[in-house]
Amino acid sequence: MNIQLDLFEDKVEFFEAYDLKTLEKKINEQIDHNKAIMLMVHSVHHQVQFDPDGRKYYTAVVHFKRKK
């Protein structure tokens, strides 16, 4: 029996929250999880919008790449 393990080369994840503190917490938790599979942050893009009730809505896209 031959077992072959393939490593992730890169991964893109999306995050959303109604405040920056929560958004940052979600991203930091995922950074810790991705370190276990040898992925590091390559880039982060973020944006803020207003929902129909007038509250700020924060979103972020984080691109992870494999450590070399």
CHARMM-style PDB file with segment names, atoms N, HN, CA, C and O in Angstrom:
ATOM      1  N   MET     1       0.841  -1.186   0.000  1.00  0.00      PROA
ATOM      2  CA  MET     1       0.000   0.000   0.000  1.00  0.00      PROA
ATOM      3  C   MET     1       0.882   1.245   0.000  1.00  0.00      PROA
ATOM      4  O   MET     1       1.777   1.384   0.833  1.00  0.00      PROA
ATOM      5  N   ASN     2       0.622   2.131  -0.929  1.00  0.00      PROA
ATOM      6  HN  ASN     2      -0.105   2.018  -1.606  1.00  0.00      PROA
ATOM      7  CA  ASN     2       1.413   3.345  -1.085  1.00  0.00      PROA
ATOM      8  C   ASN     2       0.584   4.549  -0.655  1.00  0.00      PROA
ATOM      9  O   ASN     2      -0.491   4.792  -1.203  1.00  0.00      PROA
ATOM     10  N   ILE     3       1.075   5.297   0.314  1.00  0.00      PROA
ATOM     11  HN  ILE     3       1.948   5.100   0.760  1.00  0.00      PROA
ATOM     12  CA  ILE     3       0.372   6.501   0.784  1.00  0.00      PROA
ATOM     13  C   ILE     3       1.122   7.720   0.284  1.00  0.00      PROA
ATOM     14  O   ILE     3       2.331   7.848   0.478  1.00  0.00      PROA
ATOM     15  N   GLN     4       0.390   8.610  -0.359  1.00  0.00      PROA
ATOM     16  HN  GLN     4      -0.592   8.506  -0.516  1.00  0.00      PROA
ATOM     17  CA  GLN     4       0.995   9.828  -0.887  1.00  0.00      PROA
ATOM     18  C   GLN     4       0.305  11.035  -0.258  1.00  0.00      PROA
ATOM     19  O   GLN     4      -0.921  11.148  -0.294  1.00  0.00      PROA
ATOM     20  N   LEU     5       1.087  11.921   0.309  1.00  0.00      PROA
ATOM     21  HN  LEU     5       2.082  11.829   0.338  1.00  0.00      PROA
ATOM     22  CA  LEU     5       0.544  13.130   0.914  1.00  0.00      PROA
ATOM     23  C   LEU     5       0.839  14.323   0.014  1.00  0.00      PROA
ATOM     24  O   LEU     5       1.985  14.560  -0.368  1.00  0.00      PROA
ATOM     25  N   ASP     6      -0.190  15.054  -0.311  1.00  0.00      PROA
ATOM     26  HN  ASP     6      -1.120  14.861   0.000  1.00  0.00      PROA
ATOM     27  CA  ASP     6      -0.027  16.277  -1.103  1.00  0.00      PROA
ATOM     28  C   ASP     6      -0.214  17.479  -0.181  1.00  0.00      PROA
ATOM     29  O   ASP     6      -1.158  17.530   0.607  1.00  0.00      PROA
ATOM     30  N   LEU     7       0.687  18.431  -0.291  1.00  0.00      PROA
ATOM     31  HN  LEU     7       1.453  18.389  -0.932  1.00  0.00      PROA
ATOM     32  CA  LEU     7       0.602  19.645   0.514  1.00  0.00      PROA
ATOM     33  C   LEU     7      -0.173  20.719  -0.238  1.00  0.00      PROA
ATOM     34  O   LEU     7      -0.107  20.807  -1.464  1.00  0.00      PROA
ATOM     35  N   PHE     8      -0.896  21.521   0.504  1.00  0.00      PROA
ATOM     36  HN  PHE     8      -0.950  21.450   1.500  1.00  0.00      PROA
ATOM     37  CA  PHE     8      -1.547  22.678  -0.096  1.00  0.00      PROA
ATOM     38  C   PHE     8      -0.476  23.654  -0.555  1.00  0.00      PROA
ATOM     39  O   PHE     8       0.469  23.930   0.184  1.00  0.00      PROA
ATOM     40  N   GLU     9      -0.614  24.171  -1.748  1.00  0.00      PROA
ATOM     41  HN  GLU     9      -1.382  23.946  -2.348  1.00  0.00      PROA
ATOM     42  CA  GLU     9       0.302  25.206  -2.233  1.00  0.00      PROA
ATOM     43  C   GLU     9      -0.186  26.586  -1.810  1.00  0.00      PROA
ATOM     44  O   GLU     9       0.593  27.424  -1.355  1.00  0.00      PROA
ATOM     45  N   ASP    10      -1.485  26.806  -1.966  1.00  0.00      PROA
ATOM     46  HN  ASP    10      -2.118  26.125  -2.335  1.00  0.00      PROA
ATOM     47  CA  ASP    10      -2.067  28.058  -1.523  1.00  0.00      PROA
ATOM     48  C   ASP    10      -3.555  27.850  -1.236  1.00  0.00      PROA
ATOM     49  O   ASP    10      -4.158  26.864  -1.659  1.00  0.00      PROA
ATOM     50  N   LYS    11      -4.123  28.807  -0.507  1.00  0.00      PROA
ATOM     51  HN  LYS    11      -3.633  29.608  -0.163  1.00  0.00      PROA
ATOM     52  CA  LYS    11      -5.499  28.691  -0.033  1.00  0.00      PROA
ATOM     53  C   LYS    11      -6.028  30.103   0.181  1.00  0.00      PROA
ATOM     54  O   LYS    11      -5.313  30.968   0.687  1.00  0.00      PROA
ATOM     55  N   VAL    12      -7.283  30.338  -0.203  1.00  0.00      PROA
ATOM     56  HN  VAL    12      -7.864  29.635  -0.614  1.00  0.00      PROA
ATOM     57  CA  VAL    12      -7.914  31.645  -0.022  1.00  0.00      PROA
ATOM     58  C   VAL    12      -9.104  31.457   0.907  1.00  0.00      PROA
ATOM     59  O   VAL    12      -9.922  30.558   0.711  1.00  0.00      PROA
ATOM     60  N   GLU    13      -9.190  32.314   1.921  1.00  0.00      PROA
ATOM     61  HN  GLU    13      -8.525  33.044   2.080  1.00  0.00      PROA
ATOM     62  CA  GLU    13     -10.294  32.221   2.873  1.00  0.00      PROA
ATOM     63  C   GLU    13     -10.962  33.579   3.017  1.00  0.00      PROA
ATOM     64  O   GLU    13     -10.320  34.620   2.883  1.00  0.00      PROA
ATOM     65  N   PHE    14     -12.270  33.553   3.293  1.00  0.00      PROA
ATOM     66  HN  PHE    14     -12.792  32.707   3.402  1.00  0.00      PROA
ATOM     67  CA  PHE    14     -13.077  34.754   3.409  1.00  0.00      PROA
ATOM     68  C   PHE    14     -13.607  34.878   4.839  1.00  0.00      PROA
ATOM     69  O   PHE    14     -13.990  33.888   5.463  1.00  0.00      PROA
ATOM     70  N   PHE    15     -13.621  36.103   5.337  1.00  0.00      PROA
ATOM     71  HN  PHE    15     -13.310  36.906   4.830  1.00  0.00      PROA
ATOM     72  CA  PHE    15     -14.069  36.363   6.705  1.00  0.00      PROA
ATOM     73  C   PHE    15     -15.021  37.555   6.695  1.00  0.00      PROA
ATOM     74  O   PHE    15     -14.932  38.432   5.836  1.00  0.00      PROA
ATOM     75  N   GLU    16     -15.942  37.570   7.674  1.00  0.00      PROA
ATOM     76  HN  GLU    16     -16.015  36.857   8.372  1.00  0.00      PROA
ATOM     77  CA  GLU    16     -16.876  38.682   7.792  1.00  0.00      PROA
ATOM     78  C   GLU    16     -17.273  38.866   9.245  1.00  0.00      PROA
ATOM     79  O   GLU    16     -17.326  37.904  10.011  1.00  0.00      PROA
ATOM     80  N   ALA    17     -17.552  40.116   9.622  1.00  0.00      PROA
ATOM     81  HN  ALA    17     -17.508  40.898   9.000  1.00  0.00      PROA
ATOM     82  CA  ALA    17     -17.968  40.429  10.988  1.00  0.00      PROA
ATOM     83  C   ALA    17     -18.525  41.850  11.032  1.00  0.00      PROA
ATOM     84  O   ALA    17     -18.321  42.648  10.118  1.00  0.00      PROA
ATOM     85  N   TYR    18     -19.228  42.137  12.112  1.00  0.00      PROA
ATOM     86  HN  TYR    18     -19.393  41.488  12.855  1.00  0.00      PROA
ATOM     87  CA  TYR    18     -19.789  43.480  12.289  1.00  0.00      PROA
ATOM     88  C   TYR    18     -18.868  44.421  13.054  1.00  0.00      PROA
ATOM     89  O   TYR    18     -19.185  45.600  13.206  1.00  0.00      PROA
ATOM     90  N   ASP    19     -17.723  43.917  13.543  1.00  0.00      PROA
ATOM     91  HN  ASP    19     -17.466  42.959  13.420  1.00  0.00      PROA
ATOM     92  CA  ASP    19     -16.743  44.815  14.169  1.00  0.00      PROA
ATOM     93  C   ASP    19     -15.335  44.289  13.878  1.00  0.00      PROA
ATOM     94  O   ASP    19     -15.131  43.099  13.640  1.00  0.00      PROA
ATOM     95  N   LEU    20     -14.387  45.200  13.904  1.00  0.00      PROA
ATOM     96  HN  LEU    20     -14.553  46.167  14.097  1.00  0.00      PROA
ATOM     97  CA  LEU    20     -13.013  44.845  13.543  1.00  0.00      PROA
ATOM     98  C   LEU    20     -12.380  43.859  14.512  1.00  0.00      PROA
ATOM     99  O   LEU    20     -11.602  42.996  14.106  1.00  0.00      PROA
ATOM    100  N   LYS    21     -12.712  43.986  15.791  1.00  0.00      PROA
ATOM    101  HN  LYS    21     -13.343  44.688  16.121  1.00  0.00      PROA
ATOM    102  CA  LYS    21     -12.125  43.094  16.795  1.00  0.00      PROA
ATOM    103  C   LYS    21     -12.497  41.641  16.505  1.00  0.00      PROA
ATOM    104  O   LYS    21     -11.641  40.758  16.580  1.00  0.00      PROA
ATOM    105  N   THR    22     -13.754  41.385  16.176  1.00  0.00      PROA
ATOM    106  HN  THR    22     -14.449  42.102  16.115  1.00  0.00      PROA
ATOM    107  CA  THR    22     -14.203  40.031  15.857  1.00  0.00      PROA
ATOM    108  C   THR    22     -13.568  39.532  14.565  1.00  0.00      PROA
ATOM    109  O   THR    22     -13.158  38.376  14.473  1.00  0.00      PROA
ATOM    110  N   LEU    23     -13.491  40.399  13.579  1.00  0.00      PROA
ATOM    111  HN  LEU    23     -13.825  41.339  13.654  1.00  0.00      PROA
ATOM    112  CA  LEU    23     -12.868  40.028  12.306  1.00  0.00      PROA
ATOM    113  C   LEU    23     -11.403  39.649  12.519  1.00  0.00      PROA
ATOM    114  O   LEU    23     -10.932  38.640  11.996  1.00  0.00      PROA
ATOM    115  N   GLU    24     -10.703  40.453  13.278  1.00  0.00      PROA
ATOM    116  HN  GLU    24     -11.085  41.274  13.703  1.00  0.00      PROA
ATOM    117  CA  GLU    24      -9.297  40.175  13.561  1.00  0.00      PROA
ATOM    118  C   GLU    24      -9.140  38.858  14.320  1.00  0.00      PROA
ATOM    119  O   GLU    24      -8.216  38.094  14.043  1.00  0.00      PROA
ATOM    120  N   LYS    25     -10.021  38.590  15.261  1.00  0.00      PROA
ATOM    121  HN  LYS    25     -10.772  39.211  15.486  1.00  0.00      PROA
ATOM    122  CA  LYS    25      -9.960  37.345  16.025  1.00  0.00      PROA
ATOM    123  C   LYS    25     -10.155  36.134  15.111  1.00  0.00      PROA
ATOM    124  O   LYS    25      -9.432  35.144  15.229  1.00  0.00      PROA
ATOM    125  N   LYS    26     -11.129  36.210  14.202  1.00  0.00      PROA
ATOM    126  HN  LYS    26     -11.717  37.013  14.106  1.00  0.00      PROA
ATOM    127  CA  LYS    26     -11.388  35.106  13.266  1.00  0.00      PROA
ATOM    128  C   LYS    26     -10.170  34.854  12.379  1.00  0.00      PROA
ATOM    129  O   LYS    26      -9.783  33.707  12.158  1.00  0.00      PROA
ATOM    130  N   ILE    27      -9.575  35.920  11.878  1.00  0.00      PROA
ATOM    131  HN  ILE    27      -9.889  36.853  12.057  1.00  0.00      PROA
ATOM    132  CA  ILE    27      -8.404  35.782  10.997  1.00  0.00      PROA
ATOM    133  C   ILE    27      -7.227  35.189  11.762  1.00  0.00      PROA
ATOM    134  O   ILE    27      -6.553  34.289  11.262  1.00  0.00      PROA
ATOM    135  N   ASN    28      -6.974  35.689  12.978  1.00  0.00      PROA
ATOM    136  HN  ASN    28      -7.522  36.420  13.385  1.00  0.00      PROA
ATOM    137  CA  ASN    28      -5.845  35.182  13.770  1.00  0.00      PROA
ATOM    138  C   ASN    28      -6.010  33.713  14.131  1.00  0.00      PROA
ATOM    139  O   ASN    28      -5.030  32.969  14.140  1.00  0.00      PROA
ATOM    140  N   GLU    29      -7.235  33.283  14.429  1.00  0.00      PROA
ATOM    141  HN  GLU    29      -8.031  33.887  14.422  1.00  0.00      PROA
ATOM    142  CA  GLU    29      -7.475  31.859  14.718  1.00  0.00      PROA
ATOM    143  C   GLU    29      -7.143  31.002  13.500  1.00  0.00      PROA
ATOM    144  O   GLU    29      -6.541  29.935  13.623  1.00  0.00      PROA
ATOM    145  N   GLN    30      -7.544  31.486  12.315  1.00  0.00      PROA
ATOM    146  HN  GLN    30      -8.033  32.352  12.215  1.00  0.00      PROA
ATOM    147  CA  GLN    30      -7.283  30.705  11.105  1.00  0.00      PROA
ATOM    148  C   GLN    30      -5.810  30.717  10.747  1.00  0.00      PROA
ATOM    149  O   GLN    30      -5.301  29.736  10.204  1.00  0.00      PROA
ATOM    150  N   ILE    31      -5.117  31.805  11.039  1.00  0.00      PROA
ATOM    151  HN  ILE    31      -5.531  32.601  11.480  1.00  0.00      PROA
ATOM    152  CA  ILE    31      -3.666  31.853  10.811  1.00  0.00      PROA
ATOM    153  C   ILE    31      -2.991  30.760  11.632  1.00  0.00      PROA
ATOM    154  O   ILE    31      -2.114  30.057  11.131  1.00  0.00      PROA
ATOM    155  N   ASP    32      -3.396  30.617  12.895  1.00  0.00      PROA
ATOM    156  HN  ASP    32      -4.108  31.189  13.302  1.00  0.00      PROA
ATOM    157  CA  ASP    32      -2.819  29.576  13.749  1.00  0.00      PROA
ATOM    158  C   ASP    32      -3.108  28.177  13.200  1.00  0.00      PROA
ATOM    159  O   ASP    32      -2.230  27.315  13.213  1.00  0.00      PROA
ATOM    160  N   HSD    33      -4.330  27.950  12.719  1.00  0.00      PROA
ATOM    161  HN  HSD    33      -5.043  28.651  12.708  1.00  0.00      PROA
ATOM    162  CA  HSD    33      -4.676  26.643  12.152  1.00  0.00      PROA
ATOM    163  C   HSD    33      -3.869  26.350  10.892  1.00  0.00      PROA
ATOM    164  O   HSD    33      -3.416  25.224  10.684  1.00  0.00      PROA
ATOM    165  N   ASN    34      -3.691  27.367  10.058  1.00  0.00      PROA
ATOM    166  HN  ASN    34      -4.059  28.282  10.227  1.00  0.00      PROA
ATOM    167  CA  ASN    34      -2.974  27.165   8.798  1.00  0.00      PROA
ATOM    168  C   ASN    34      -1.474  27.005   8.997  1.00  0.00      PROA
ATOM    169  O   ASN    34      -0.801  26.426   8.144  1.00  0.00      PROA
ATOM    170  N   LYS    35      -0.935  27.506  10.104  1.00  0.00      PROA
ATOM    171  HN  LYS    35      -1.481  27.976  10.798  1.00  0.00      PROA
ATOM    172  CA  LYS    35       0.482  27.280  10.392  1.00  0.00      PROA
ATOM    173  C   LYS    35       0.756  25.793  10.559  1.00  0.00      PROA
ATOM    174  O   LYS    35       1.840  25.311  10.228  1.00  0.00      PROA
ATOM    175  N   ALA    36      -0.236  25.068  11.075  1.00  0.00      PROA
ATOM    176  HN  ALA    36      -1.116  25.460  11.343  1.00  0.00      PROA
ATOM    177  CA  ALA    36      -0.071  23.624  11.282  1.00  0.00      PROA
ATOM    178  C   ALA    36       0.095  22.888   9.955  1.00  0.00      PROA
ATOM    179  O   ALA    36       0.730  21.834   9.911  1.00  0.00      PROA
ATOM    180  N   ILE    37      -0.458  23.424   8.889  1.00  0.00      PROA
ATOM    181  HN  ILE    37      -0.974  24.280   8.926  1.00  0.00      PROA
ATOM    182  CA  ILE    37      -0.292  22.793   7.571  1.00  0.00      PROA
ATOM    183  C   ILE    37       0.689  23.587   6.707  1.00  0.00      PROA
ATOM    184  O   ILE    37       0.667  23.512   5.478  1.00  0.00      PROA
ATOM    185  N   MET    38       1.549  24.348   7.386  1.00  0.00      PROA
ATOM    186  HN  MET    38       1.567  24.409   8.384  1.00  0.00      PROA
ATOM    187  CA  MET    38       2.665  25.078   6.774  1.00  0.00      PROA
ATOM    188  C   MET    38       2.234  26.135   5.766  1.00  0.00      PROA
ATOM    189  O   MET    38       2.902  26.326   4.750  1.00  0.00      PROA
ATOM    190  N   LEU    39       1.136  26.820   6.031  1.00  0.00      PROA
ATOM    191  HN  LEU    39       0.593  26.665   6.857  1.00  0.00      PROA
ATOM    192  CA  LEU    39       0.697  27.926   5.186  1.00  0.00      PROA
ATOM    193  C   LEU    39       0.885  29.234   5.940  1.00  0.00      PROA
ATOM    194  O   LEU    39       0.548  29.333   7.119  1.00  0.00      PROA
ATOM    195  N   MET    40       1.422  30.228   5.258  1.00  0.00      PROA
ATOM    196  HN  MET    40       1.697  30.147   4.300  1.00  0.00      PROA
ATOM    197  CA  MET    40       1.630  31.554   5.843  1.00  0.00      PROA
ATOM    198  C   MET    40       0.813  32.580   5.063  1.00  0.00      PROA
ATOM    199  O   MET    40       0.433  32.339   3.917  1.00  0.00      PROA
ATOM    200  N   VAL    41       0.549  33.709   5.681  1.00  0.00      PROA
ATOM    201  HN  VAL    41       0.858  33.905   6.612  1.00  0.00      PROA
ATOM    202  CA  VAL    41      -0.222  34.768   5.028  1.00  0.00      PROA
ATOM    203  C   VAL    41       0.600  35.365   3.897  1.00  0.00      PROA
ATOM    204  O   VAL    41       1.745  35.774   4.090  1.00  0.00      PROA
ATOM    205  N   HSD    42       0.004  35.408   2.728  1.00  0.00      PROA
ATOM    206  HN  HSD    42      -0.926  35.076   2.572  1.00  0.00      PROA
ATOM    207  CA  HSD    42       0.647  36.020   1.559  1.00  0.00      PROA
ATOM    208  C   HSD    42       0.097  37.434   1.347  1.00  0.00      PROA
ATOM    209  O   HSD    42       0.858  38.368   1.094  1.00  0.00      PROA
ATOM    210  N   SER    43      -1.231  37.587   1.452  1.00  0.00      PROA
ATOM    211  HN  SER    43      -1.850  36.828   1.657  1.00  0.00      PROA
ATOM    212  CA  SER    43      -1.829  38.915   1.305  1.00  0.00      PROA
ATOM    213  C   SER    43      -3.188  38.952   1.994  1.00  0.00      PROA
ATOM    214  O   SER    43      -3.838  37.928   2.203  1.00  0.00      PROA
ATOM    215  N   VAL    44      -3.587  40.164   2.337  1.00  0.00      PROA
ATOM    216  HN  VAL    44      -3.059  40.996   2.167  1.00  0.00      PROA
ATOM    217  CA  VAL    44      -4.893  40.404   2.978  1.00  0.00      PROA
ATOM    218  C   VAL    44      -5.551  41.579   2.275  1.00  0.00      PROA
ATOM    219  O   VAL    44      -4.923  42.614   2.053  1.00  0.00      PROA
ATOM    220  N   HSD    45      -6.817  41.411   1.927  1.00  0.00      PROA
ATOM    221  HN  HSD    45      -7.327  40.570   2.107  1.00  0.00      PROA
ATOM    222  CA  HSD    45      -7.610  42.490   1.346  1.00  0.00      PROA
ATOM    223  C   HSD    45      -8.853  42.633   2.208  1.00  0.00      PROA
ATOM    224  O   HSD    45      -9.500  41.644   2.553  1.00  0.00      PROA
ATOM    225  N   HSD    46      -9.177  43.864   2.549  1.00  0.00      PROA
ATOM    226  HN  HSD    46      -8.651  44.667   2.268  1.00  0.00      PROA
ATOM    227  CA  HSD    46     -10.331  44.066   3.417  1.00  0.00      PROA
ATOM    228  C   HSD    46     -11.205  45.189   2.887  1.00  0.00      PROA
ATOM    229  O   HSD    46     -10.775  46.006   2.073  1.00  0.00      PROA
ATOM    230  N   GLN    47     -12.431  45.209   3.364  1.00  0.00      PROA
ATOM    231  HN  GLN    47     -12.780  44.545   4.026  1.00  0.00      PROA
ATOM    232  CA  GLN    47     -13.408  46.180   2.885  1.00  0.00      PROA
ATOM    233  C   GLN    47     -14.448  46.406   3.976  1.00  0.00      PROA
ATOM    234  O   GLN    47     -14.723  45.509   4.772  1.00  0.00      PROA
ATOM    235  N   VAL    48     -15.023  47.596   4.011  1.00  0.00      PROA
ATOM    236  HN  VAL    48     -14.800  48.325   3.364  1.00  0.00      PROA
ATOM    237  CA  VAL    48     -16.118  47.886   4.930  1.00  0.00      PROA
ATOM    238  C   VAL    48     -17.300  48.409   4.123  1.00  0.00      PROA
ATOM    239  O   VAL    48     -17.140  49.213   3.205  1.00  0.00      PROA
ATOM    240  N   GLN    49     -18.476  47.940   4.480  1.00  0.00      PROA
ATOM    241  HN  GLN    49     -18.606  47.287   5.226  1.00  0.00      PROA
ATOM    242  CA  GLN    49     -19.711  48.370   3.832  1.00  0.00      PROA
ATOM    243  C   GLN    49     -20.740  48.646   4.911  1.00  0.00      PROA
ATOM    244  O   GLN    49     -20.499  48.378   6.089  1.00  0.00      PROA
ATOM    245  N   PHE    50     -21.871  49.173   4.518  1.00  0.00      PROA
ATOM    246  HN  PHE    50     -22.067  49.391   3.562  1.00  0.00      PROA
ATOM    247  CA  PHE    50     -22.969  49.380   5.451  1.00  0.00      PROA
ATOM    248  C   PHE    50     -24.101  48.441   5.077  1.00  0.00      PROA
ATOM    249  O   PHE    50     -24.468  48.335   3.907  1.00  0.00      PROA
ATOM    250  N   ASP    51     -24.660  47.754   6.082  1.00  0.00      PROA
ATOM    251  HN  ASP    51     -24.362  47.840   7.033  1.00  0.00      PROA
ATOM    252  CA  ASP    51     -25.793  46.882   5.811  1.00  0.00      PROA
ATOM    253  C   ASP    51     -27.062  47.730   5.720  1.00  0.00      PROA
ATOM    254  O   ASP    51     -26.991  48.934   5.967  1.00  0.00      PROA
ATOM    255  N   PRO    52     -28.217  47.158   5.377  1.00  0.00      PROA
ATOM    256  CA  PRO    52     -29.452  47.938   5.223  1.00  0.00      PROA
ATOM    257  C   PRO    52     -29.879  48.686   6.486  1.00  0.00      PROA
ATOM    258  O   PRO    52     -30.619  49.666   6.405  1.00  0.00      PROA
ATOM    259  N   ASP    53     -29.413  48.225   7.662  1.00  0.00      PROA
ATOM    260  HN  ASP    53     -28.812  47.429   7.728  1.00  0.00      PROA
ATOM    261  CA  ASP    53     -29.749  48.905   8.913  1.00  0.00      PROA
ATOM    262  C   ASP    53     -28.771  50.028   9.248  1.00  0.00      PROA
ATOM    263  O   ASP    53     -28.938  50.706  10.262  1.00  0.00      PROA
ATOM    264  N   GLY    54     -27.758  50.234   8.415  1.00  0.00      PROA
ATOM    265  HN  GLY    54     -27.622  49.683   7.591  1.00  0.00      PROA
ATOM    266  CA  GLY    54     -26.785  51.299   8.629  1.00  0.00      PROA
ATOM    267  C   GLY    54     -25.588  50.884   9.464  1.00  0.00      PROA
ATOM    268  O   GLY    54     -24.743  51.723   9.776  1.00  0.00      PROA
ATOM    269  N   ARG    55     -25.491  49.612   9.837  1.00  0.00      PROA
ATOM    270  HN  ARG    55     -26.178  48.931   9.584  1.00  0.00      PROA
ATOM    271  CA  ARG    55     -24.341  49.149  10.610  1.00  0.00      PROA
ATOM    272  C   ARG    55     -23.177  48.846   9.677  1.00  0.00      PROA
ATOM    273  O   ARG    55     -23.369  48.426   8.536  1.00  0.00      PROA
ATOM    274  N   LYS    56     -21.964  49.066  10.183  1.00  0.00      PROA
ATOM    275  HN  LYS    56     -21.808  49.408  11.110  1.00  0.00      PROA
ATOM    276  CA  LYS    56     -20.770  48.737   9.406  1.00  0.00      PROA
ATOM    277  C   LYS    56     -20.619  47.225   9.340  1.00  0.00      PROA
ATOM    278  O   LYS    56     -20.853  46.520  10.321  1.00  0.00      PROA
ATOM    279  N   TYR    57     -20.224  46.737   8.164  1.00  0.00      PROA
ATOM    280  HN  TYR    57     -20.034  47.310   7.366  1.00  0.00      PROA
ATOM    281  CA  TYR    57     -20.039  45.309   7.922  1.00  0.00      PROA
ATOM    282  C   TYR    57     -18.661  45.128   7.302  1.00  0.00      PROA
ATOM    283  O   TYR    57     -18.403  45.604   6.196  1.00  0.00      PROA
ATOM    284  N   TYR    58     -17.773  44.436   8.021  1.00  0.00      PROA
ATOM    285  HN  TYR    58     -17.983  44.050   8.919  1.00  0.00      PROA
ATOM    286  CA  TYR    58     -16.387  44.271   7.586  1.00  0.00      PROA
ATOM    287  C   TYR    58     -16.187  42.904   6.934  1.00  0.00      PROA
ATOM    288  O   TYR    58     -16.690  41.892   7.424  1.00  0.00      PROA
ATOM    289  N   THR    59     -15.456  42.887   5.838  1.00  0.00      PROA
ATOM    290  HN  THR    59     -15.048  43.709   5.441  1.00  0.00      PROA
ATOM    291  CA  THR    59     -15.106  41.633   5.180  1.00  0.00      PROA
ATOM    292  C   THR    59     -13.606  41.634   4.880  1.00  0.00      PROA
ATOM    293  O   THR    59     -12.982  42.686   4.738  1.00  0.00      PROA
ATOM    294  N   ALA    60     -13.049  40.430   4.788  1.00  0.00      PROA
ATOM    295  HN  ALA    60     -13.556  39.576   4.903  1.00  0.00      PROA
ATOM    296  CA  ALA    60     -11.629  40.301   4.467  1.00  0.00      PROA
ATOM    297  C   ALA    60     -11.405  39.023   3.663  1.00  0.00      PROA
ATOM    298  O   ALA    60     -12.088  38.017   3.855  1.00  0.00      PROA
ATOM    299  N   VAL    61     -10.440  39.089   2.771  1.00  0.00      PROA
ATOM    300  HN  VAL    61      -9.884  39.906   2.615  1.00  0.00      PROA
ATOM    301  CA  VAL    61      -9.986  37.935   2.010  1.00  0.00      PROA
ATOM    302  C   VAL    61      -8.514  37.758   2.344  1.00  0.00      PROA
ATOM    303  O   VAL    61      -7.712  38.677   2.180  1.00  0.00      PROA
ATOM    304  N   VAL    62      -8.170  36.562   2.817  1.00  0.00      PROA
ATOM    305  HN  VAL    62      -8.822  35.816   2.950  1.00  0.00      PROA
ATOM    306  CA  VAL    62      -6.782  36.272   3.186  1.00  0.00      PROA
ATOM    307  C   VAL    62      -6.275  35.158   2.277  1.00  0.00      PROA
ATOM    308  O   VAL    62      -6.883  34.093   2.166  1.00  0.00      PROA
ATOM    309  N   HSD    63      -5.142  35.435   1.627  1.00  0.00      PROA
ATOM    310  HN  HSD    63      -4.649  36.300   1.717  1.00  0.00      PROA
ATOM    311  CA  HSD    63      -4.504  34.457   0.744  1.00  0.00      PROA
ATOM    312  C   HSD    63      -3.320  33.856   1.505  1.00  0.00      PROA
ATOM    313  O   HSD    63      -2.394  34.563   1.905  1.00  0.00      PROA
ATOM    314  N   PHE    64      -3.374  32.546   1.693  1.00  0.00      PROA
ATOM    315  HN  PHE    64      -4.126  31.973   1.368  1.00  0.00      PROA
ATOM    316  CA  PHE    64      -2.300  31.826   2.369  1.00  0.00      PROA
ATOM    317  C   PHE    64      -1.475  31.093   1.325  1.00  0.00      PROA
ATOM    318  O   PHE    64      -2.019  30.565   0.355  1.00  0.00      PROA
ATOM    319  N   LYS    65      -0.154  31.059   1.523  1.00  0.00      PROA
ATOM    320  HN  LYS    65       0.287  31.488   2.311  1.00  0.00      PROA
ATOM    321  CA  LYS    65       0.747  30.306   0.634  1.00  0.00      PROA
ATOM    322  C   LYS    65       1.651  29.428   1.479  1.00  0.00      PROA
ATOM    323  O   LYS    65       1.926  29.715   2.644  1.00  0.00      PROA
ATOM    324  N   ARG    66       2.104  28.349   0.856  1.00  0.00      PROA
ATOM    325  HN  ARG    66       1.880  28.116  -0.090  1.00  0.00      PROA
ATOM    326  CA  ARG    66       2.991  27.405   1.544  1.00  0.00      PROA
ATOM    327  C   ARG    66       4.347  28.032   1.817  1.00  0.00      PROA
ATOM    328  O   ARG    66       4.891  28.760   0.986  1.00  0.00      PROA
ATOM    329  N   LYS    67       4.886  27.739   2.997  1.00  0.00      PROA
ATOM    330  HN  LYS    67       4.445  27.148   3.673  1.00  0.00      PROA
ATOM    331  CA  LYS    67       6.229  28.186   3.341  1.00  0.00      PROA
ATOM    332  C   LYS    67       7.246  27.458   2.501  1.00  0.00      PROA
ATOM    333  O   LYS    67       7.112  26.259   2.254  1.00  0.00      PROA
ATOM    334  N   LYS    68       8.267  28.176   2.057  1.00  0.00      PROA
ATOM    335  HN  LYS    68       8.376  29.150   2.258  1.00  0.00      PROA
ATOM    336  CA  LYS    68       9.307  27.524   1.245  1.00  0.00      PROA
ATOM    337  C   LYS    68      10.622  27.598   1.944  1.00  0.00      PROA
ATOM    338  OT1 LYS    68      11.625  27.108   1.426  1.00  0.00      PROA
TER     339      LYS     68
END
